[in-house]
């Protein structure tokens, strides 16, 4: 037998978590972090928690962390034999006949489809902002009209280009295949079986009382985002305990996959498209939804995704080699503000997460 796993030094973890949280904090902002390793967890919070609920039960917008769940739904349908991830997307529904054969479910889940980031050109979004709730009015009919009017040009080479639109399209394609709204399908196949009670697009009364009002970087309240055809790209709200439970189930599935969902979780973390030099899978790669990175040669690989709306910023990190995970949630729209986003980048959150995973 090997040596027993060392319990984390939570005094050290607490200080490192606080350092990571500083980029998310402000006089009117709440930030919560949850660290888990070897069966033990640590949760800390900061800021004006007016709900009086425990830190771990506060609900935040998680934005693009939703894409991890969307990709896992795809992996469930693949494991069930309902979707071929490398077949043309148009085979999933007659309504998608305008989509060229080169676009597949896998290319959408890995951001290699060549589709744009948004459903309108970036230059137009810069000249005329999308509004307080940018995806609220973009329906399936709008999406299909966009596809039908598109002048399709094959890219010179397959490349990685982050696309909210592409993941939204993937979600609608899966909904068409299964004949159910995307959020209902996601809850039935992924969120419900994982036992995530407070991970949802629509909040009930009790959840609404624990939902942190989204705020911009100045602390001003902003409208929570709502989604229709773009739900798969960012519709979910969640809490630290749910995301921590999710991360733990990912770790367990990697060790001993027993169910279809376990196998889907395992499939979701496989590197598919290299983001390293000359397309190498090292040091970083795109998986189904997740990105994976190895910060240092010989160091552990980290799976991660972050999220940003106008009034919330989130990040989820999982380190299988250390049996560890980390969640940071905030009602500060730092990730959606250019200057604040730059500061987040300068703080090098992924390296800080790596430091936490490797130091304990």
N, C-alpha and C positions, 0 to 999 in steps of 0.2 A: 504493500500500500504506500501511496505517496504521503508526503507531509500534509497535515491538515491545512486547509485554506486559512490564511491570516485574516483576522477581522480588521476592518479599516479603522484607522485612527481618526475618529470623527472630529476631534478638535482641529486637526490639520485640514480635514475635508471642509469643515465649516469656514475656515479662513479662505481657502481657495475658492469656495463657492461664492463667498462675499465679493472676492475680487472679480469674478466673472459677472456678478449681478450689477456691478457699479455702472456699466454701460447702459443698463436698462432702467436705472432708477431716476427719480426726480421728486420734487416736493409733493406732487399730486399723483405720483405713479406707485403702483404696487408691483413688486417682483417676488417670485417664488422659485426656489430651486430645490430639486430632489435628487439625491445621490444614492445609488444602490450598489452594493458589492457583497458577494458571498452571503446572500440571505439577510443582510442588515441594511437599513436605510437611514438616511438623514434628510430632514426637510427643514428649510429655513425660509423666512419671508421678511420683507421689509416694505415700509410704506404705510399709508393711511387705509387700513382695511376697515372700511365702514360697514361691511356686511356682517362682521363679527363671526363669520364662519371660520373654521380652522384653515390654516394656509393651504393644506393639501386638498381641501375641498372647494377652493375658489376656482371659478370657471373663467377661462379666457378664450378669445379667438386664437386659433392656432394657424390660420392662414395656410401656407403651402406645406406644412407638415401633413395636411390632408392628402397630399400626393402620395405619401408612403402607403396610406390605407387604400387609396385608389389602385395602386400598383399591386397590392396584396389581393384585392378583389380580382384583378386580372389573373393573378397566379392561381387563385381558387378555381376560376373558370377553366384555366388551362389544365389544372390537375383533374378536374371533372370531365375533361375531354370535350368541353363545349366550345373552346376557342383555340385556334392554332396561332400562337403569338407571332409567327413569321409569315402567315398568309396575308394576302391583301385585306385591308380593313373593310373594303367594300363588300367582302363576302359575309360580313356580319349583319348586313341589312340592305335591302333594296333601296332604302332612302339614301344610302351612301354611295350610290353609283357614280357620282362625280369625282370621287376620291381616286387618284391614280394608284396603280398596283404597287408602286414602290413604298407607299405608306402602309405600315403594318401596326398591329397593337404594340409589338415590341419597340418599334421606332418611336411611337408616341410616349411610351412609358420611360424611355431612355433619352428623350429629348434629341433624337437624331432624325426626326422626320423632315426637317427643313421648313416646318411651319413657323410663322412669326410668333413672337412673344405674346402679343395681344391681338384682339380681333379687329383693331384699327391700327394704321401705321403709327410707329413711334413718333414721327415728326408731327402727326396730327394730334396725338395725345399731349405732346409738349406745348403745342400752340393753343390747344383747347382742351383743358383737363376733362377727364371722363365724368367728373362729378363726385359727390360725396359717397355714393354707393355705386361704383363703376360697373358692376356686373349684374345689377338688379333687373335690368330691362332686356338683357340679351337672352332670347328664348331659343328653343330648338329650331323653330321656324327661321329665326335670324341666322342660326348656325348653318342650316341647310342652304339658305339663300346665299350665304357667304361662300360655301363650297361650290355651289352651282355657278357663281359669277367669277370664280377664281381663274386667272390665266396661269395654268400650271406649267412650270418650267423645271426640268430635272436639274438638280444641283450638280456641280462638277464632281463633287466627292461627298461622301457621307461625313458629316461633322456634327459636333455637339453644340446645340444652341437652345438654351432654356426656353420652353414654350408653355405658358399658361393655357394658351388656346389649344395646343395639342393634347394636353392632359384633359381639358374640358371635353374635347371631341372624343377621346377614349372613353370617358365616363358615359357620354350619351350613346356611344356605340354599344357598350355593354348593356345599358338600359334598354336599347332597342332589341338586342339579342334575347334578353330575358323577359321583355314585355312588362317591365316595372320601372318606376321612377328610380333614378340613380341612388338617391339617399335611402330609399326603402330597401333596395338591393344591397347596398353597402352594410346597412344595419343587419339584414337577414344573414348575410354570408360571412361578415367579418366582425363588426362591432359587437353584435349580440353574442355570438359564440365566444368571443374573447372576454365577455363579462364586463364590458366597459359601460357602466351605468350612466355616466355623465359626459359621454362623448357623442355629440349630436349636432345636427344643423339647426334643429328647432328646439328651443328651451321650454320646459314646462314652468309652472309657477314657482316651484321650489328651486329649480335651477336658475331661473331669472333672478331670484333673490341673492344668489351666490355668484352671479355673472358680474365681472369687473367692467365698469363703463370704459370703453375704449377712449384713449386720450392721445392727442398729438404730442409732439416733443415739448410744447409749451405748457402742457397740462390741460389744454382746452378739450372739453368733451367733443367727440366726433361720432358720426353715425356708424353703428355696427354694420358690417358688410353683409349683404344677402346675395344669393346666387340662384341662377336658374340653369341655363345650359352649361355654365362654367362651374357647377357645383364641385365636380371632381378635382378642380384645381385649388380649392381653398375654403370650402363651406363649413368645416367643422369647428366646434368649440369643445374644449376639454379642460381637464384639471391635472395637477401634478400626479395625484395618486393613480388616475386612469392611465396616463402615459407611462408611469413607472410600471404598472401592472403589464401593460402592453410590451414594454421592453423586456421584462422578465420572461414573458411567454415566448418572445423571439429567442432569447437565450436558451430556454428549455427546448424549443423546437429544433434548434441547431444541434443540441446534444442528443436528443432522442425523438425524432419525428414519428408520431403515431397516427395522426389523423390527416385528413385532406387539408385542413387548415394548417397543421404543423408543416406539412410538405410545401404548402404555398408560402409560408413564412420563410422556410429554408430556401426555396427557389428565389424569393424576392431579394436575397442578399448576395446572390451570385454576380460577380463582376461581368458585365456584358460589353462595355465599350470603354476602351482605354483612354484616359485623359492625360496620361504621362507622355514623355518624349516619344515622338514617332508612333503614337497610338498605344504605347505600352500600358499595361494594367497597373504598373507601378510608377509613381507612388499613389496614384489615384485612379479611380474608375467609376463609371456610372453603372448602377445596378437597376433592377426594377424599382423605380422610385427613389431608393436610397442612393447616396453617394458613399463610396468607401475611400479611405485614405490611410496611408501609413506615413506618419510624420517623420519618423527616423528609420534608417536602415536597421532592421532587426527588431524594431519596435512593434507594438501591437497594431492591428488594423482597427479603424474606427468606422462605424456606419453612422451616418448623420443626415439630418435635413433640418433646415430652419424655415421660418415662416414670418411674413410681415403683412399687416394690413395698415390702414391709415392710423389705427389707434392701438395696435397690439404687435408684439414681437415675441417669437418663440424659437426654441431650439431643442432638438432631441439627439442624443448621442448614445450609441451602444457599442461596447467593447467586448466582443465575445471571448477573446483570449484572457481577459481579466474578470469575466463573469460580472461585468459592471455596466451601469447605465447612468445617464445624467439628463435631467430635464430642467430647462429654464423657461419661465413664462412671465410675461409682463403686459400691463395695459398701457404701454408706452409705444407709440408708433415709430420707434427709432429706426426700424428696418426699412420704413417707407419714406423716410426723410433723407435727402441726399447727404447733408452734412453729418447727421447722426449715424447714417449707415456707414459713412466713411470712418467715423470714430469706432464703430463696432468692428470694422475691418482692421483698423489699426490695433485694436485690443487683441486681435488674433484669438478669437474664442476657441477655435478648433485646437490650436496649440495649447491653450490653457486646459481644455478638456483632456488632451493627451497627457499633460503634466499631472493632472489629478489622477487619471487612471494608472499611471506608471509609478506614482510616488507612494501609493498606499498598499 
